[in-house]
Amino acid sequence: MKSENGLKTASDLNDKDEPIYQALMSAIVEHQLPPGSKLPEEALSEVFGVSRTGIRKVLQRLAAVQMVTLTPKRGAQVATPGVDEAQDIFRTRSLIECANLPFVLAHCQPPHLAALEKLARQEQLAHEEHDGPAAIRLSAAFHIQLQAISGNQVLTEMVTRLTQRSSLVIAAWGAPWQQGCRCHDHDRLIAMLREKSLSALTDAMQQHFANIVASLHFERSGETLPDFARLFGQPGSAE
């Protein structure tokens, strides 16, 4: 939609930026752009076919949700959570997600359980097929869908953001083979949901997050130089 003077509205510009924002967000969350990866405006501008100004706006949006850091004269790079921040992210998730469990139980119906079981099966299959990006995506989707059962949209949005930052933590501090959560932990959460035992479900969720933190190795891996053309180039564009 354009304004009466023929200029593009802010909504038009945001619509144009959104696919780029989502592409970069997915690449970061799925560990295709590891923490510390440089995000030069010129290279991204060339790959996405937009101006550097457009790329800068997207990077600023990613910085606003703490997925990217912007440093004067050094540009943008994928955020690298420190040790304290990494622990705080999972501590916060445990507090929020456990506090919401009474409302999850109150609203949980058989279709909800079936949907969670489907996600857990898909996640297990992704692990078996060594499909890291899919495993990460499905692990996050499990937690988001679980909390969404409560009907609290604000909290669900908070959990969505926290799962994205959790992925950065795992990318920065997890073992090379670690992708997302432990599948059997998710199976146990589903079992507790079926039993409708709040205390057991809360204990299982707290232990789940404790397991993740315990599995982290606080040794930073080396930076990589991403192949933006491979990640974001259009099919058939390179001949």
Order of alpha helices (4+ residues) and beta strands (2+ residues): alpha-alpha-alpha-beta-beta-alpha-alpha-alpha-alpha-alpha-alpha-alpha-alpha
